Every structure is written in structure tokens, then in C-alpha cells.
Amino acid sequence: MRLDELGVTVSARTELLSVASRARSDADSESTVDNAADAQREEADEEIQRENQDGGAQQQQQPEPAMTELEKRLEDLELFVGKKSTGALTTHIIGPYSGLARVTAHVYWDGEQRDRNWPSPWEDMEKGFVGISHAAFEMYKRKKYIRKPPRSEYESPDSEDYVLLDPESHAKLENANPGTVTVEGFGLECWDFEETKPRSQTIMVNSSKLPVLRACTLLRRLNEIQKKAGKFGWSPTTEELNLKEFVGTLGIVYYDQKYANDPNRWIGDLYGVMNRTDIFANFLTESSVGLQWASPASDDFIGIWNFLRQIILSWELAVRLEHLDGGRSYTGFTERILANLIISDLWLKHVEIILTDQKIPTEGLKKPDTAEEKAEAEEFKEKGNDAMKRGEYQKAIDLYTEAIKIDLSNAVYRCNRSAALIEMHEFEAAEEDAYIATQLDPKYAKAWSRMGLAILKQGQGKRAKKAYEMALQVAGRDATPAMRKGLADAETRIKEAVEAINTEADDEKAHNLRSAFLDEDWEIMGKTPELHSLVHEQQVEGLLLFAERIKWPYINEVRDYAEDAYATIRGGGTINIHLHDWLFGLTLPGKWFAFKIMTALVLCTPSIRDKVGIAHYYECGLSLPTRSYWRVRTVLGRVLGCLPGVVSLCGWIGPCPKVDFDPPLPAKPRHIRIKTRRVATVEHKSSASAADGVLDLGGGGHHDRYSATRIQPDEEIDPYLADMKDPSKWIIPEPPVRDISTCSIDSITLTKLPLRTDVAHKAAATTTATASPSSDAALLDIENETEYRASIAFRRDDNSPEPIIVYKLYTNPVFVTPPPCHPGGPKGSGASSSSHEVHMRELRYYQNIWPVERLKEHTPEMDDLMNGGEGDGEGEADRAPVMVINATGKGAEVLARAWCSERGRNAVIRRAGGPCFVCAVRAAARGGGLGTGVLIWTE
């Protein structure tokens, strides 16, 4: 407790300076709450108003002795009260701001020092952060790409920290207690709620034309990145030329050469490129990454080659962000950019591209049906040969083409047309014809030699050498001088290319020569690119572990199918694209990952996959005949998370009890979408107050937690100080007593809501259609578009005349589990070893306790009565005491959570091992806490 908290007010000038300083600090660097508290303490000590203070200069220079004595007495009181609060929890919410939706929540322990540069695993455990239990689950959480300055005094956020992506993707969202979030996670929920409000955002996009790239260039560069040839930063010139090969100059001319030579300036330029919507995929709006590269390029999909360019450019950006100098930032880092970085990172780690020899199926090729057709084809060939002798190469091509049309299996026709194409300088087409000829007749030495010549004409010595070597091998003793000369020419071309690279003085020209030389190894003519997963075994193992942990009732089916799924791909078979994504480890974190792992589980369960299909929404739960599973941030996931045997894993809560439907539906698996309204997590600020920069750091209330212990306007200082330092006036409030009654879930009912108009029209048309696979698919789509209202019926054993009580889950509240406090202190401090003490003046804030059997009759006015008057928005009455729900009885916690959903109330939940009663109430308080106003006390 500080001087200002004891009632000593600051002057108007100091108060304005304090608010302005705090606003600037939070908006620009958002220093930690500890620093904000220190700054506030210094500002409060800066100037103290004194009664009967003379304004003369002499009196200002020489304070009166009585005033100095008062200051000492106040400092003594501050030390006395400070010892009482040692180890107490303090929570703060910072944000949002007029132009920024970002909200952060913080918790720390009063009087305890910590080194923010060395996170403590014990502190993480106390805060309830959830770890990763398997390598396949690491994709559920996002990683950091912009490098933080090492051991910085203040932990300033960078542009990546202002991108939410999805609350689930943050490692600090979930608490170890299923269905609840950490204090930091509550800040993420507040941030996500603020993102629903309209805010303008300007994004600069560079739409300049990018260089046209050959497939071999993309494959070669991808291989270099994956092999990690050299450490980034060692060759700045080469690194810039590598990037320019893929983006060019971007149409930018730099007149400041110092800036033009700064490698970090590429970060801002790449932001502009990667935010383009015309050539790059937006992974945020796609449920499958694989569709983008497995599908041909079209209006809906970018195709494999544009996809690989996106992967490479994202890596170029990521590696520069990793080496970015601390303190520098560039505008343009968006959620789309972050998604690109994540997918690129996963692709480079999980996928390998291998070029295999392309096999042309020779069986079934068209051949002459009759001797007349064969003779006609031979006639076209002979005429083509005559045209070649006369130098009429185009006519020869046409004649050979007619022969090929009659007999597609004839290697000679292809080889002859290849010779004519070479003469016409159509070297790539000539190579293709010669290659097909070698596939039709692998022992045809002339075809191999002709392919070598076509390749050599393209300036590619390495590939030409391989073709000539094959020609000589096949020909044996029949090898011709032309074949031997061709091999020698190819070797000479290789030497010339190497010498040109080594002697070229211009860096850019040398780089281009080297790239062209290396591209030969990745030429796809006659090759088939195969994509291999490097993590498929890990992914199968992770899927089986997920099934075991959530007690999937069809796990044996999953094991039988999943173990052979990747072999199906390698054998040329097809599987659903979502299962393909899972086996290749390609998905965004958070809700995308949760959707992917459950979809993969369903697809690996043959007995239900066709009955349930693919979920249409990320928040859909899954109802099975014997149990149910719910998404972690949906109402049923949050309410049912405290049931015995329920686990939270990878965004899913389960196994939960089975559900009933109103009207009744046949027992079958189905995706379920629950209709709820979000509960506001932060106090609404008018646009005027937000524009003024007036920020409320107290968690949404008008009063802080020390308001009751401040000196009152009509109170004398001496009695006040004596009262505050009287040990008998400091007590431990009584927490809720143990409730011996029990309650249990009688049923969970999902009531069907009216369909959207478009879905209703589709349903009407489908019901009149004749049964068919298409009508079955339409019915499944309609089922997946249906919304339900959930309600839970509880059975109580308290001899109530109405043993069944029903709560309808109208809203989706947030439940927060705070960490334990650290009560205690040095002997003689007066602090308790089990709980913190409060002064009698604030005792009434800890007496608003409600048993679960009375929750149905609760109204907000009752909290005002507990406060001694009606809340009018001003004064002490505006701070209603926290509503404490006594959920110590068996099964009472889930009922309390259901009540919060029905009434639209967020809540703090104190479970075994949590903070003391005082700290738990303060954490839930609207002033100085998280602002939920509700505490669910379970022990």
C-alpha cells in the first residue's frame, strides 16, 4: 500500500502528468506492471497537498516540523500495511486504446522481486500454464519470429506482439484446470473481444511485377534453404542477391545509399510483398494448406509453384526478423504475414521434395490397327526424312507428327521429330520428344544421344553429359563418333561454366551464372516431383495419443487406419486433404490445429466418417451416441471442463456426457454448433474518452481495492493512523463454509434453433428430393449448419421441493483461475501464514456469499443491497462487493459455471491450492482486479 492509497491525494498538475505519462508508456512501450507501479509511486510522492499550507517561498523552502512528522508517520503506516500484503496477488489489465485493440493482463506478488529476463518454471507452474506433451502437439501453439533484445530492462512489445492471430494459439491462454484461462489468458480473451469492434487499419502493399521463375529455380533454392548451407549474415551480398532473384527490385529506387545497403530494409519491403492478395494464398481463410499446392493453379488455388515461392519468401522474411537489430521495427506485420511465417516454417521442417524419373505408361498406347495404317505411318516418316535432307524442317516436323498420330508407340518417329525441332531451335520440345523416345525404347541409343544434343543446345552441360553417357552405355561397340564428341562437348561446357563463375568480377552476374549452373540439378524435364512427409510417424503417434487421452471410443479403428494412411499416399492412393495436412504436419496453430486434429481423428474412424462429415465451423463440438467433445473456448467446453475425468487437450474438452436433442434425433455422430452470446470482458469506453488517451489500468472499475481504507473527508488524521495500525482491527475474513449437499447433471439438452433462411430453403428442397448420394450430402450440410441452444438440468439432494433445476446457456463466459498467493512474512509482521488479512473497514466486501441453491433467485440489485445502497454510477455505492458463490459441495462448480452462462457473468474460480480468500476476492473485483465481479469458491 502506498501513500496515495492511504488517502493522500496528488495535485491536479501531478495527476495530469501521471495519466499522460502512463498513457505514453503503455501505448509506446508498454513497460511491465512493476515499472508502472514504481512510476506511480514516484509520481504520488512528488507532491502532497497539505492543509493550511502557506504559499510563501520561505515556507516552501523550510517545511514546518509538524508536516515532516506527518510524513514520517505516513511512511511508517505504509511499511506496516506493506508487510500485511507481502505475497498478495496484484492483477492489472492494460488496454485497450482508441487505435489498438491489444489488451494484456498481468499478475504478480506484492513485495517479491523477479527477473523478467529469466522466466521461472516454478512461476509458470503456479500460474497454471499448460505444457506440450508430444512433439505433434507443438503446432497447437505459435512461436516467436521477431527476435527480442537479450536481457532488456523493459519488455517492450514489437509489431508481432500486436498480432493476436487466435487466442488459442498463445501458450499462456489455457490454465491447467480444464475450461479456464490464466490471468494472462484473460487478457487475451479481452483482446479477442476488442477485435470484434471496428477499427481502421492501413496496410501498404507492393504490387510490382515479380520475376518469372522456372520450377528448377524454385526447387534448387528450396533445397538450399532446407540444407542450411552457410549461416545467415555471413554473406550479405549473396543473401541479397538470393532474395532479388525472387522479388527483383520491387520497383523501388533508393536515393539514400546508406539505407539501400541496409539489409534490414528488406523487412518492410517483404511486408509489402507478402500482404498481396493476388498471387499468394491467405492461410487464415483456408481450412486446408494442402489444397493450395495439391490443386492446379486457378482462381481458388495458387498451385504448387506459386506456393513454393510463397514458402521461400516467407523464409527470407523470417530469417531477417530473427536477426533484426533490437529496437527497430517496420509497419506492415499483419496476421496474414504471421500465418505465412508459420506455414513456411512447418513446410521447410516437415516436407521434402524428391525428383524421381518420370515413367511414361507404354501399355495401351495407340498403334496401327491394320497393315495399311502402318504403311501410311511409314510413308509419312519417309517423306519427313526427305524434307530433312532438303532443309525443310517445319515440313518435316509436320510429317513426323502425322506419323506419330497413327503410331504413338514408335520411338523412331519421336526421335526423328526431335532432330527436326533441334534444327528449328526448339530445344525444349526436342528434348521432350527425345525423352519420350527413350522411354518407348530404352535401348535406342540414338534417342539418348539426340536428347543430349537438345540439352546441350540449351547450355546445360551436366544434364547433357548424363544423356550422352547413357547413349554410349546403350550403344556399346556401336557407339558413334557423334556420341563421343557430344560427351566431350558436354564436359567442355561444364568446365567453361565453372570457369565463368570463378572469373566473373561482377557479383550479380556471378550469382546468376552460379544459379543457372545449379538449377540443372533440379530440372523437371523427365522427372516427377514427389513430396515426402518427414514427420508422418510422429503425426500418427500424436493422433493415437490424442485419441487415448480423450478416451475416443473407436481407437482400435483409428489405429488400424492411421498406421497405413501414409503408405496409401506413397502407393499412389488418395486420402482426404485434411488427413493429408495432418500427416504432413501443416496447419496453423490454435483453432486451425484443433479443427485439424479432430478432423483427422474422424477421418481415421471409418465407421463414422461418412455419417458425420467435415465440420463447417472451427467452434463445432462433436456429439457421439455415448459421449461428447467440445471446443475449449465454447460454452459447453468451459462449463463442463470441471467434471471428473474430463481433460483438456489440443483445444478439446472431453469426454463429456452425451447430449439429448429437442426435438429428438436419431442416435448418430454429428457436429454441433452451439448458439451463445459473448460476454464483455472489459468495461466499455466511449470513443471520446478513448480519444482523450485516458486509460483505466484498474481492470474496469472506478475504485481501486484500497478505497475502503483511505482516510475519509471528515476523518481526523490521528485517529485514522491509530485505527489503521491497530492489530486487532486486522482480521482474516471467513471464506465460504464447506457445503455438504451435492448436485449432479441430470441431462444436457440441445434445442434446435430456426435455420437461416438460405439453409431453410435448401432443407425444404432436400426433403422433397428422391434419396440419392447427393441428397444425403445435402442433408449432412444442413445438419452441420444447424444451431442449438444448450441447457443443463441439475438434480440436487437438498430436499428442495424442486429437485431439478435447469440453466440455459445463453452466453459464453470466461472463467479465470488465478495463481496461489504467498501469504506470510517475517515474524512480528502480523501476517498470517495461511491467508492475508484485511482491515475491518473493508470486511463488507468479503461477505457477499451465495450458496448454489439460491443462485436462481439472485438479481444484481441484491449486490447493491449488500453494498448498503443503490449503485448510481458515482461514489462508493458504484463498487458492489464481489459475488462469492459457495461451490464447495460435490458437483456445485459445474452448476455455478452454468449460472454464469445463463446470467452472462465472467468469473474467477478459486480451486484447491489457489490464492487465499482475500486475494481471490480482490482478483475478481471490479476495481483493481479483473473486473468479473463473481468468484466461484470451490474449497
N, C-alpha and C positions, 0 to 999 in steps of 0.2 A: 504494500500500500504506500502511495506517495503522498507528498504534501497536498497536491491538488485533489487527491482522493479523500483527504480528511476534511475537505471543505474550504481550503484556502484557494480563492479564485485568482485568476490571472487578469491582467488589464486587457482592455479591448485591443490595444495595439499588439500585445503579445499573443492574444488568441488568434488574431488575424494572421500574424506571422506563422503561428503554429499550423493553422489549417492550410495556408498556402504552401508552406514547406513540405508538409506531409503529402499534399496532392502532387507536388512536383516529384517528390521522391518515389511515390507509388507509381505514377504514370510513366516515369522515365526509366528508373532502375529497379523499382520495387524491392528495396532492401528488406531484409528479413524483419520479422516482427520484433525480434530482440532489439535491433537497431532503432526501429520506430519507437519502441518503449523507452530506450535510452534518450532519444531525441526529445520525446515528450517530457521526460523527467527534467532534462536540462532547460527546456522552454518554460516549464512550470516554475522552476527555481529562479528564472531570470528576473521576474518582477512580482512582488507580492503587495497587494493593496493593504494599506494599514489604516485603521480608524484613527481619526483626529490627527492625521499626518500633516505637518506644516509643509507648505510648498517652498519654503526658503532654501536658498542654495547652501547656507551654512548647516541647516538641519539635515539636508540630503547628504552632505559630506560626513557628518558626525551623527550616526543614528543614536536615538535615545537608548539608554541601558535597558529599560523595560522591554523595548522592542527586541533587542538582542536576546534577552532571556526568553521571550516568547518563541523565537525561532529555535532556540535550543530545546525547549520543551516539546515543540512540534517534531523536531528531529528525533528526540527520544521516543516519542509516540510512534513515529514511523518505524523505527527499529523494533519496537515492541510488537507492533502489528505485523511487521515483515516476518518476524520469526514465527508468528502464528500461521502464516501462509506458505512457509517453506515447503516445497514439493507439491504445492497445489497446482491443478491444471489451469492453464490460461489458454483460451481459444480466441482466434481473431479471424475475421473474414475481410479480405481486401478486394475491392472492386464491387460491381462493375463501374465503368466510366462511360461518359457520353459517347465516345467513339470506339470504345473497346468493350467487348463482351466478357473478356477474361476475368474470372473470379478465382481467387485462391483462398484456401482455409489453412490455418496453421494452429498447432498446439505445442505448448512447451510447459516445462515445470518451473514454477517460481523459484528463484534463488539458485538454480542449477546452471552451471556453465557447461557448454558443449562446443566442440569443434566441428563446425559445419563442413569442413573440408574432409573430415574422416567419419563417414556415416558409421554409426554403431549398430552391429547386428542385434544387440540386445534392445536398443531403442526401436528398431524396425519390428522386432518381435512384440514388444509391448504395444506398439501402435496397431498391430494386427495385420501387417502387410502379408500378402499371400505369396509364397514362393512358387517356383516352377518345378513340377515333379517328374517331367520327362522332356527329352530333347524335342519331341514332336510338338509339345505344348508351348515352346518358346515363341512361336509365331503369334500366339494369342496377345502378346504384349509388344508394344512398339519399342524401338531402340532410339538412341540419340545419335544424330548425324552431325550437328554443329558442335565443334569442339569447345568445351568450357575451359577458360583460363585456369591453369593449375593453382590451387591454394589462393584464390582471390579472397580479399577481405569481405567483399559483399557479393552475394549470389544474384547478380543481375540477370534478368531473363533476356534471351536473344529472340530473334524472329521465329525460330522453331518453337519456342515455348509459348508463343501466341497462337499456335495452331492446335485446335482441340482434336481434330480427326474424329474420335469417338471416345467417350469416357471409359468404356470397357478396355480400350487399348492401353490405358495407363496402369502401370504396375501398382500405384498407390490407391486405386479406387476401392477394390473389394477388401472387406475385413475377413478375418479368419472365421468369423461367425456367419454362416450362410444367410443370405438375404439382407445383409447390412453392409454399410460402407465405412471406411475410416473417416477421420476428421478431414484429412486431405481429400478423400474421395467425395465428401460432401461439397467441398469447393468445386470439384469437377462437375458435380450434378448442378450446382448453381450456375456454373459457366455454360453447361449444355442448355439449361433453361433460358439463359440470356441470349443464346444463339438463335432462339426462335423469334426474337424481336428484330424488326427490320433495321439494318444498319447499312450504310453505303460503303462500298469498298471499290477502290480504283486499282486495277491491275494493268501494268504495262506489258504488252505482248509484241514480240518481234516477229513479223510475218514475212521476212525476206526469204527469197528462194534459196533452198538448201542444195548443196552439191548432189548430183545424181551418183549413186553408189552401186557398184557391182556386188553381187552376192558374195563373191570370193573376198572382197574387201571387208565386208561385214563379218564374215566367218573368221578371217585372219585376225582382225582386231579383237574380236570376242575371245579368241583363244589366247591372245597376248595378255589380255586383262585377267583371264582365269588362271594363267600360268604365273602371273605376278612377276613378269620379267623386270627386274630393277625396282628400286624404292622410289616412290613418287617424291619429287622435289630435288632429285639428284641431277636431272637433265631438263631444266626449264624450257630450253629451246625445242627439244624433241617433244616434250609434253604439249607445248602449244601447237606444234605442227600436227601432232596426232589429233588434236581437237579440231583444228582448222580443216583437216581432211573431211570432217563430218558436218561442219557448220559453215565453212567458208569464213568470210569477213563479216557476215550478218548485215552487210550494207552500211557498216559504221566506219567512219573515218575519224581518227583521233588526232587532234592537233597538239595535244599535250603529250609529248613523247614519254614523259615520266609515267603518266597514267597508262599510256598504251603498253608500256613494258612491265606494268604491274600484273603479275599472274592472277592476283585476286579479283581483278576487274571482270574476269570471265564469269564470276559467280552471278553478278547482276545480269550479264548478257544471257547466260544459260537460263536464268529465271524467265526471261522474256521468251525464249525459245520453247521451253518446256511447258509454258502455260498456253501454248497454242491448242486450238480445238479442231483444226482442220486435218492434221496429219498424225496426231498422237492420240492414243486411247486414254480415256478418262476412267481409271480403275475404280474410282469412287462410285460410279453409276453402274458398274458391271458386277454381277454376282459370280462370274467366271473369268479368270485370267486366260485360261486355255482357249476360249472361243476366239480371242484376238489373234492368236498366232496359228491355231489349227485350222482356221477358216480362210478361204481365199479372200484377198483384198476386195472390199466392197464398201457401200455406204455405211454398213453397220460394223464392219470389222476391218482392221488395218492390215492384216496379213502378216506373214512371218518376217518379211524383210523390213518393213516399217517398224514392226515390233522390236526387232533386234537393234535397229537404230535408236529407238527409244531406250532400250536397256543400256546401250553403250553411252549415250549422252547423259543418262541418269547417273551412271557410274562416274563419268567425268565431273559431274557436279558434286557427287558425294565425296570424292577423294579431295576435292578442293575445299569443301566445307570442313572436312576432317583436319585440314592443315591451315584453316583460316586463322589469321592473327587475332588474338583476343581483343575484344572491344570494337572490331569492325563489323558492320552489318550492311546489308543491301535490301532494298524493298523488293517485294515480289514473291517471298516464300509463302506459298499457299498450301491448302490441304491437298490439292492436286499434285504439287511438287513433292510433298511428303509421300504420297501414295506411289509416285514414280520411284523415289529412292528406295522404298520398302520392297517393291516388286523386283527392281533391278538387283538389289542386294540378295534376295532369295534366289532369283534365277541364276546368278553367277555362282552361287554356292551349291545349288541343288540340281542343276541341269548341265548336261554335257552334249555337245553336238559332234557326231562322228559321221564322216563321209564314207559310205560303202559303195562298192561297184554296182552300178545300175544293171539289173538283169532285165533284158527285153524278152518277154514271153514269145518264143518262136512257134509254139504249138498253136494251131488254129489260124495261122496267117493265110491270107488268100493266095491260092496257087491256080495255075491254069486248069480249067476243068476238062479241056479237050486238047488233042494234039494240034488242032487249028489255032487255039488261043496261044499255045506255047510257041508255035511257029510265028505268030503275029508279034509276040513279045520279042523274039529273037530278031525279027525284021526291024523293029524299032531300034534295037541295040545296034545292029549293023549300020543303020542309017546314021545313028548318033556317032558311031566311030568315024564314018566318012566325014561328017560335019566337023569333028575334032581335027581331022587331018587338014581340012580346008580353013581352019581357024574360025569357024562359025560356032563359037562356044555357046551362045544363048540358044541357038537352034539345037545344038547337041543336048543341052540341058532339057529342053522341051521333049526331045525324042526319048531320052532316057527316062523321063518322068512318065511317059506313056507306057513304056515297058514295065516300070515299077507298078503302075496301076493294075496291070494284068497279073504280075507275079511279085507279091510283096516279100516273098521268102528268098529271092535271088540276091546273093551278095555281090555278084559281078555288076549288076545294074547300078546298085548303090555306089560301088567303088568307082565306076566309070563316071557317074554324075558328079562324084566328089572331084575327080580330075578336072572336069569342065568348070565347076564352081571355083576351083583354085585359079584357073585362067581368068575368070571374071572377077577375081579379087574378093570373092565372097567366102572368106576363110572360115568363119564360124559355121556357116551352113555346110561347107565342105568337110569340116571336122565332124559334124554331126552325121553326115552320110557315111563317112569312112568308119566312124564308131559303130553305126548300126551294121555295117558290113562285117566288122569283126565279131559282132555278137551273133550274126546269122551264120558265120563260118569262122570260128576261132582259129582255124589253121590256114586262113587266107593271108599269107604274108604280105602280098601287095596292098591289102586293105590297111594293115598296120603301118606299112611304110607311107601310104598316102595320108593317113591320119597324122603321122609325124611331120610330114611336109606342111599340112594345113596348120598345124600348131606352130611350127617354126616360122611360118609366114606371119603369124600373129606376134612374133617376137618373144615367144616363151620357150627358152632353151631347155629348162628342166623337164617339162612335160613332153616336149618333142623327143628328148633323149630316151625317155621311158618307152615311147611308142616305137622308136627305131630299134631299141634293144629287143623288144618283143618281136619285131619283124625279123630280125636276124636269128633269134631263137627259133621261131617257127620255120623259117626258110631252111636253116641248117646249111647243107652243102649247096643248096640252090640260091643262096643269098646273092643279090646283085650288087654291082659296084655302086649303083644309086643308093642302095640301102646303107652301105658302108660310108659313102660320102655324106649322107644325111645325118648319120650318127656323129661324124666328125664336125659337121656344121653346127649341130646342136651343142656339142661340147665347147666349140669356139664361142658360140653365143653366150653360154654360161660364163665363160671367162671374161668376155667383154662386158657383161652386165656387172660382174663383181668389181672389175677394174673401174668402170664408170662410177660406181657408188663410192669407191675408195678415193678416187681422184677429184670428184666434184667438190669445188670450193664453196659453192652456194649451198647453205644449209637446207633451204626449202627444196631445191632441185634434188639434192642428195637424198632427202627424205622421200620424195616422190619416187625416185628410182628404186630405193630400198623397198618401199611398199609394193610397187609393181612386181619386183622380184619375189617377194614373199607371198604375194597373192596367188602365184602359180600353184602353190601347195594346196590351195583351197578352192581351185576351180571346180565348179559343179558339173561341167560337161561330162556325161557318162557316170555321174555319181548321184547317189541318193542321200540327202541329209537325214540322219536319224537322231532323234532326241532321246537321250537316256536319262532316267532319274538316278541321281546319286544317293537318294535318301528313301527309296521306296520301302526298304526293310524297316527303317526307323519309323516311317509313317504307318505301316501295318501294325507294328508293335504298339505304337501310340494309340491307334484306333482300338485295338483289343484291350489295352489298359483302360481307356476311357469307358468302354463297354462294361468291363469288370467293376470299375469304381461306381458307376451309376446303376449297377445291377440290371443290365439290359437283359430282358427275358429270352432273347433269341441269340445269345452269344455263341452257341455252337454253330449256328448258321453263318454268323459273321466270320468265325474262324475259318470255316471251310471255303467260303467265297473269297475273303480278303487275301488269304495266303497265295492264291493263284491269280489274283486280278492283274498283277503286273506282268506275269507270264503270258496272260491273254493279249496284252498290248504287244509284247515282243513277238508273239506268234502271228501278228497281223490281225488280231481280232479287235473289236471295238468295245468300249465301255462308256458309261455316261461321263460327260465332260467334267462334272463336279467331282466324281471319284477320281478322274484323271488329275484334276488340280490337286487333290489331297495326296495322291501317290507321288506327285512331283513337288509337293511342299510349296505351292504357290497360292497364297491368299493374303489379303490384308489382315491386320490384327483386329481385335475387338469383335464387333458384331459380325464382320465378314468371316472371321475364323470360326466363331460359334456356329454360324449357319453352315459352314463347310464341313465341320467335323460331324455334326448330327446328320447332315445330308449324306455324307459318306457312309455313316453307320446304317442309315435306312437303305441305301443302295446295296449294301453288302448283306442285307437281310431279304433274300428272295421271296419269302412268304408274305411280306407286307409291302414291298417297294411299289408294286403296281397298284395297290389299293390306296396308298397314301400320296404317292407322287412327290413332287418337289414343293416345298413351302414357297408361298408367294411373297412373304414378308419376313424380314430379319427377326421380328419380335414374336413370331408364331411359336406357340408351345406345341407339344405332341401328346395326344391322348391315345393310350393303348387300352385294350379291354381290362387289364388288371392293374394298371398304374398310369401315372402321367409324369411328364417332364416339362419344366417351364424355364423360360429365359430369365437370367439373373436380374435384369432390370425391369421386369414386368411385375404386375401386382401379385400374381399368384406365386411367382418366384420369391418375392420379398416377404409375403405373408406366411407362406408355408415353409420357408427356409429354416425355421426353428424346430420343426418336427423331428422327433428321434429317427435316426437312420438316414436322414436326408443329407446329401453332400452338395457342395458347390464346386463345379469343375468345368473349366473352359467355357464359361458363360451359361452353364446349365445347372438348374436346381432339380434334384431328384434322388431316388424315386419318390414321388408324391402319391397320395391316394388317388384312386380312379375317380372320374367325374361322372355325374349324371347330366342328362340333357333335357331341356324343356323347350319344345315338345320332345318326347323320347325319340332316340335314334338307334338304329341297329348297332350292335357291338362290333366295332371295327376301328382300326387305327385311323386317325385323322389329325391334320394340322389344325390348331386352334388359335384364333386371333381374338384376344380379349379387349373389349372397349373400355377405356378408362380416360379420365381427365388428369392432366399433370397438376401437381400441387406446387405453387410458387415457393421457391426456396430462399429467395431474398426479397427484402422489402422493396416495393415499387417506388422508384424515384421519378418525379416529374421531369420532363425534358428541361425545364427551366433550372431546377436545382442541379441537374447533371451538367448543364452547360456552364453553371457557375463554378464548377470544379469543387463543390462542397461534398466531400467524401465521408461516409459514415463507416468507420472501422469497427464499430461495436457489435456487428452482427445483426443490424436491422432494428435496434431499439433506440429509444430516446434517452434512456438512462443506463448508466453502467452499473456493474454489480456492487459498487461501493456507495450508491446513492443513499441507502438506509443508514450508513454510518457517518455520513457527512454532518458537520455542525449545522444546526438549523438556524434560520434567520433570527429567531427570537431567543437563541440559547447563548448563555454566557460561556466564555472560553474555559474558565477554571473548572466549573462543574463538568463541562464536556470532556476535558482532558482526564479528570478523575474517573469519570464513568467509563471512558474507553480503556483506561489502564487497570480497571478493577478486575482481577482474575475471576471473581465469582460471576461476573457478567458474561463471561465467555463459556459457551456450552457446546456440546455436540448434539445437533438435532437428531431426533429419533427417526430412523428410517421406517418404512412400512413393516409391519409385523408379519410373521410367516402365516400365510393363508393355508389352512388345511383342506379347503374344498378343492374339488377337481372338476375339470371340464374336458370334453373331448369333441372331436369333429364328428358330427352325425352324418353329414353329407356335404358334397361340393356340387353345386348345380350351375350349369351354364345355360342361360336363357337366350335363345336365338333372337337377334335384333333384326329389324326390317332391312332388306337388301337395298343396296344402292339402286337407283333407277335403271342404269345400264345393265347391272347384273340381274335385276329382276326380269327385265325383258328377255335376257338370254335364258334365264331359268324357265320362263313361260314357253319359249320356243323349244327348249330341250325336252320338256315334259310331253310335248305332243309329237316328238320325233320318234321314228322307229329305232329300236335298240340296235346299236352298232358300236364299233370301237370309237368312232368319232363322237357319238353321243355320250359314251362312257367318259371320254376325256373331258367333254364339256361339263358333265355333271361334277367331275372332280375339280375342275376350275371353279365352278360355282361354290362348291363346298369350301375351297380354300379362300374364297372371297367373303365368306360369311363371318360376321362379327357376333360375339356373345358377351352378355353381361354375367359376371361371376358373382355368386353369393355362397356364403358358408353358413351352415346350420350347426350350432354347438349344443351339446347336451350337458347340463350342469347337474351336480349331485347335492345342491344346497337346499333341497326340499322346497324349491320355488314352485308356486302354482303353475308356472310356465317353464318346464324344464328345458324346452327347446327355444333357443334364441337365434335369430337369423341376422346376419350382417351382409349388406350388399356392397360390393367392392366398386364404388363409383370412381374412386381416384387411385392414383399410383404414387403413394407417399414414399419418402426416402427415410430409411432407418439408419442411424449413426451409432456405431459402437466406439466410445472414447477409450483411450488407454487408461491404465491404472494411474492413480496419483501416487505420490511418495510422501505420505504423512510422517511426521516425526521430526526430530531435530535435536540439538544439543540439550543435555539435561538442564533443567531450570528454565527452559524456554516457554514452558506451559503448553507445548504442542502435544497432541495425543499421538500415540504410536499406531493407532488404527484408523483414525479419522481426523479431519480438520475441524477446528472449532469456528463458531460464528458468534457475533455479539448479539445480545438479546434484542437489539434494535432491529435486526434482520431476520429474527426467528420466524416471523409470519410467512416468509417466502418459502418455508420448508414444511408447511402444514397443509397444503392443498392436496391431500392424498385421497385417491378414489379406488375403491375395490372394483373388481371387474364386473360383479353382479349389478352395479349401479351405473355402469357406463352408458347404457341405453337412455337413461334419463338425464344425462349430462347436457348442459347448454352453456354457451360462452358467458352468459350473464352470471352463472354461478361462480365463475372465476373472478368476475368483478366484485361479487359479494364477499368473496374470500379476501379481497384487497381492501375491503372497508368502504366501497363506494362504486359508483358507475364510472367506467372509463370514458373520458371526454376528449381524449387525444392530447391533453395537456396535463402537466403536473404528475404527481406521484401515482395517481389512480390509473395512469396510462400503462403502468408496468404491472400487469396482472401476474400473480405468482405462477410458477411453473405447475402445470397439472401433472401430478405424480400418480401413475397407475400402478397399483399393487398387483403385480403379476407373479407373485411368489408361489401361487398354487399350481398344482400339476396341470399342464395344458393351458394355463392362463395367458402365456405370452402370445400364442398364435391368435387368441381372441382379442388381445389388446392391439395387435397389429391389424387385425380385421376392422376393429373400431376406427383406427386411424385412417384406414382406406375409406370407410363409409363417410367419415366426417371431414376428410380432406386435411389431415394433420400429419406433418412430418414429426419424427420423434427421435430422441436419444434413447438408446437401450443400454441399461447397465446390467451386465451379466456377471457371473461368478469370476472373481479375480479382477474386476473393474475398479473404477475410482470409488472413493468414499461418497457418502450420500451428499455431502456439501458440494464436492466437485462435480458430481453428476448433475445436480440441480443447476449449478452455475453453467455447465456446458449446454444445457437446454434452454437457458434463459434468453429472453428476447433482448435484453440489454447486456452487452458484454459477452454473450455466448453465441451459440449457433443459431439462435432465434427460432427454434422449433416450438417452444412453449409446452412441450409434452416430454415427460420422462417415463419410460417403461422400466420399472424396477423388478428384476426377476429374482433377486436374492438379497 
